[in-house]
Amino acid sequence: MTQAVLVIHGGAGAISRAKATPAVTHEYQSALRETLERGSRILEEGGSALDAVAEAVRLLEECALFNAGHGAVFTSEGRHELDASIMDGKTLRSGAVANVTLLRNPVLAARAVMERSPHAFFAGPGADAFGRDAGLECVNPSFFSTDARRSQLLRVQATGEATIVLDHDGQSLAENPGTAASPLDEGRKLGTVGAVALDLHGNLAAATSTGGLTNKRPGRVGDTPLIGAGCYANNATCAVSATGTGEAFMRLVAAYDVSARMAYQGRSLDEAAGCVVFEKLPAIGGAGGLIAVDARGNISLPFNTEGMYRGYRRLGQPACVAIHRDR
C-alpha cells in the first residue's frame, strides 16, 4: 500500500534562537502540528492529495503567524495583494491567482480556477471577480491585516530604505525591546506557506500561497503563483512547494527543475532537491528552501537559510515539526 504523507512549510529564514521564547516557539510548532493533523485526516479517510494540500494551505492562510491570508504582509501602499497556486499531479491540471485583495482563501480561488474554468491563471480584479462568481467567501481587505504586520511595514518604511523587505525580515524591525521574537528572524525571513502530499491512491499534489513581500511595490508578483517556479506536481516524479527569494526561483523554474532532474537524470528526490537548493539557487543569490514528496513517499525538506518552518506526517505516525537546523 502507498505510504501516504503530508508535508507543509511556513517559510524559511534566519534563526533568532537567542530571542525566541519557548512560548512563542511552541506557538509556531503547535500551529504546524495542528495543520498536519487536520490535513492528514483527509488522507486517512481515503481523500485525495489535492484535498489535503488545499486544506493544509487554507489552514495556514487562516493563521496570523504566517504570511498568507489573514496575517499577510503589506504593500508599500498599505494594502494586501495575495497570490496562490495549486497543481494536481495525476492530471497535471493547475490553477493560480495573483494580486487578489478580497478573497478570504486564495488557495481555494486557485483551485476554483483549475476546476471551474478553461483557464489556468487569473490576476488582479479579474481574479477577485472570478472567485466571487465562483461563490468563494469575500472579505473586507482589513481581514488580512494584523497589528504586527502594520507595525512591520511602518518600521521598514521609517528606515528610509528604498529596498523591499522579505516578510519576517521586517518584523524584527518592528519588535520593541523586550518583545518576544518569532523563532525565525522576522528581519530575514522569506514568507510563503505550502503543502505537498501523496495519497493512498498514489496521487501527488502541491499548493503554495503568500502575501508577498513587506513594502513591495503594488503589482509585484513572485514565484508562488507560477506553476513550475513555486509549485509543481507530477505523479511520474514529485510534488514541490517552494519558499524564498521569488525572483531567483522564477529564473530557475525551481520547482519544475527538481522534477526534471528526476525524470531526465534519474536523480533521487533528495539529490534533485538538494542540487536546486544548495547549488543552483546560491549561484544566483537565491535564498530559501522547498518541500517535496515523490511517488514512493520519500520526502525532502532542504533549505539554504538557517531555518525553515516545516513538518510532515505519515499516516499512523505522529506529526514531526521543526524550525531550526537541530532536527
N, C-alpha and C positions, 0 to 999 in steps of 0.2 A: 504494500500500500504506500502511496505517496506520503512523504513526511511533510505535511502542511506546516507553513510557518508564516508569521507576520513580522516584518521589520519596520521600524519607524526612526525618524530623526527630527530634531527640532532646531537644527542649526549648528554650525561649527565656529570655533573661535579660540581666543587665548584664555588661559586659566587665571582666575582671580582667587585661587585656592586660599590664599592668606586672608582675604577679606570676606569670603563667603562663610556665613554662619551655618552650623549644622541644620538649623531650622529651615533656612532658605534652600539649601541643597536638598533636603528631604522633600520640600515642596515641589521642586522640579522633578525629582525622581518619582514621587507619587503620581504626578501628572502623566509622566511617561508610562508608568506601570498600569495606571487605570486605562489609558488609551489602548495599551496592548491587551489587557484583559477583555475589554469590551469589543475591540476589533476582532480578536481571535475567536471570540464566541461565535461569530458568524461562520468561521471556518469549521469550528467544532460541529456546528449544526448542518454541515454539508453545503454551506453557502459558497458563493464564488469569490475568487481572489479580487475581482473587480468591486464587489460589495464590501469586502473587508478593507481595501485601501481607501475607498471613498468614505467609509465610516470613520476610519482612523484619522484621516486628514480633517474631516469635518469636526471631530472632537478637538483636534489641535487648534483648529480655527476658532473654536469656542473658548479656548483657554488664553487668558490675558498674558500668560507668561511668555508666549511665543509670538513671533511676528507674522501673523496671518489672521485675517478676520478680526475678531474682537482682540485688540491689543496690537494692531498693525501700526507701523511707524507712519510719521507724517511726511508729506512732500514739503518743498520749500514754501509753498503757499498755505501750509497748514491744513491740508486735506489728505484724503486717503485714496490711493489707487492700487487695486488688488489684482493679482494675477494667479492663475491656476491651470493645471493640465492633468489629464488622465489618459491612460492607454491600456487597452485590452490585449494581452499577449497572444490570445487564441486567434483573434480575428485581425489584429493589427489596426483596429479602428482606434481613433483618438479624438479628443475634444479639448479645446483650450479657450480661455478668456483672458483678456488683458485690460488693465486700467478700468475695472469695474468699480463703481462707487456706491451702489445701492443694494447689491445682492448680499444677503447675510452670509452665505456659504459659497464662495467662488468655486470650490471643488465640485459642488453639485451642479453649478452652472456649466462647468466644463463637461461634466458627464451628460448633461442635457444636450449640449451641442453635439456630442458624439452620437447620442441615441435618438434625438428628435429632429435632427436637421441633416441636410445633404452636405453640410459644410464641416470644417474641422476647427475653425478659429474665428472668434468674434472679438472685437476690441472696442473700448470706449462706450459711448452712449448706445451703440448698436448691441453691445454685449449685455448692457443693463436691460435694454428693451426686449431682447430675446429671452433673458431669464424671467422677466416679468410676464411675458406672454406664455412662457412655459409653466407658469404657476409657482415659481420659486419665491421664497419669502424675501421681501424687500424691507429695508430698514432705513431709518434716518441715518445719514452718514455719521452722526455723533455716536452711534452704537459702536463703531470701531475704535473710538478714542478712549484713551486712559490717561490719567494724570501723569503717570510715569513717562509715557511716550511724549506727551506735550512738553513736559519739563526737559526731556531729552532733546527735543527739537530746539527749544529756546536756548539751552546751554550751548548747543552746537552752533547756532546762528550768532550767539553772543561772542564766540571766539573770533568772529570776523573772517574765518577761513572760507575760501571760495569752494573748497572741495566738499563733496558729499561724504556722508559718514555711513558705514555699513551697520545697520541695525543696532545690535547691542553695543557696538563700538561707541555709540553716542550716549548710551545710558550711563557709562562710567563718568561722563562729564556731568551728568545730571545728579549724581549721587552727592548728597551732603555729608559732611564729616559725621561719622558715627552711624550712617545709614547702611544697612546690610546690602551687600553686593550680590549679584547673581553668581552662580558657580563659574560661569564663563564671563570674562571681562566684557561688559557691555560696550566698552570703548573699542573693542576689537573683535566683535562677533559678526558672523555672516549669517543673516537671518532668513531662513526658509523652513518650512516643515514638509515632510514627505513620508510616504509609506510604499513598501513593496510587499508582495505576498505570492505564495504558491498554495493553491487549494488542493483538496483531496482528489480532485479530478485531473490534476496535473497541469492546471492552467495558471499562468502568471499575469500579474497586473502591477501597475505603478501609478502613483499620483503625487503631485507636488503643488504647494501653494505658498504664497508670500505676500507681504505688504510692501516689499521692495526695500529701498534704501532710505534711511533718515536724511531729510533735506534734499532728496532727489529732485531734479527738475521735472515738472509735470510733463507727462507723456513718455517718460523713460520706461522702457521695457527690458527686463533682463532675460536670463535663460529659463526661468521657471515655466512659462507657458509654451516654450518652444520644444516641440517633440524632437528628440534626438540630442538636445542640449542639456536640459534639466530633468527630462523624464523620458523613459523608453521602456518598452516591454515587448518581448517576442518569445513565444513558447519554445522556439528552437534553441534559444540561448539563455536569456536572463531578463530580469526586470531591474531597473535602476531609477533612483531618485537622488538628485544632487543638491548640494548647498555650498555656496561660496561666492567668489567674485564672478558675477554673472557673465560679464563680457568675455572673460577667459574661457568659461565653459561653452559659451556660444561659438567662439573662434575654433575650438577643438571639436565641436559637436560631441562633447564628452560622454554623455550617457550612451549614445549610439556607438561610440568608439569602443566602449567596453564590450558590447555585443559583437561588434565587428572583429575584434581581436580573438574572441572565442570562435566565431564562425570561420574566419579566414586563416587564422594562425594556429588554431587548435589549442589556444591558451585555456587554462583553468580560469574559473571566475576570479579567484584571488590574484592570479597572475595578471589578468587583463585589467582588473580594477586597480591593482597596485601600480601598474605601468602608467595609467592615466593620472592617478592622484600624486604619485611620488616622482614621476619623471616628466610627463608631458605638461602638466599644469605649472609646476615650478619653473619650467623652461621659459614660459611666457609671463611669469609673475603672478600666476593664479594661485589662490589660496582657498582651502575648503575641504570638502570630502563628499562621500556618497555612500548610499546603502544599496546593496544588491542581493538578489537571490537567483539561483539558476534553476533549471528544470529538474534537478535532482534534489533540491532542497538545501544545497550548500549556500552559505551566506558570507558576505564580505562587507565590512564597515570601515574602510580606510579613510584617513583624513591627514592632511599635512599641516594642520594647525595644532595647537596644544590640547585641544579638547573638542568634543562634539556630543551634543545631547543625542543619545541613541538608545535603542533597546530592541529586543526581539523576544518572541515567544513561540516555541514549538508546542504543538498540541500534546497535552498530557504532562507538560512540564511547566515549572513556574517561569514567570517573566524575568528576563535579565535586563537590567538597565545600567547605564554608565554615562559619565560625563567627562571625566579626566582620563589620562593615559594609564592609570594604575590598575585598569581592569581589561 
